[in-house]
Amino acid sequence: MTIQHHPDDALLLEHAAGSLPTGPCLLVASHMEGCAHCRSRLAVLEAAGGVMLEELPAAGLDPQALARALAALDAPASAPARAQAAATHPPLPQGTAWPSALAGCPATPWRWMGPGMHWSRVTVPWDASANVFLLRIGAGKYLPQHTHSGQELTQILHGTFHDGRALFGPGDFDEADGSVRHQPVVQTGCECICLASVEGKLVFDGWLARIAGSVVGM
Ligand SMILES: [Zn+2]
């Protein structure tokens, strides 16, 4: 299945400049590992950005500022020093790889959060504030309808879901915020596993869903 949904240009550039918070940074890195389209798109954007910076008039511009901006564009997009040891993570279906971006980030075993629904907390050793987790939702199941107080990024590792806006499959990336109210429904025949980063909280519609959300700290 070809990747249909990608991070937008702004996210790619912020990622390359190292200005994304840790959670979103890991999500974009996980996507780019498997997406040649985004890797080449970023190369084009970086080349364009470098040309624009070099063409700026020198007057009034701190030469060090230009050097720093260009260095930031050249810097590797990886997160800061991370543990080398392979961290444990919950079992994934055969053929589904644990993202290299998460090497050194341990994740808990699958925890029950509702019928057919499990989750796993991903710990980022170098940033305790990162809110990153995995969701494993059974075939035909759905997340309660919700919107977001901040940015929600999702990378699909396995299976497919439809959220009323589009169909998302393995390798796809989704960005949602307070302007999006959606209800992801996993397609029949195959469970769905997603990696997610949430800034702020998910805002669920129903009281039961709100309690479930507060229990797992989404
Ligand atoms: Zn992509």
Residues whose N, C-alpha, C, O or C-beta is under 5 A from the ligand:
A	BS01	ZN	H5 H6 P7 C35 H37 C38
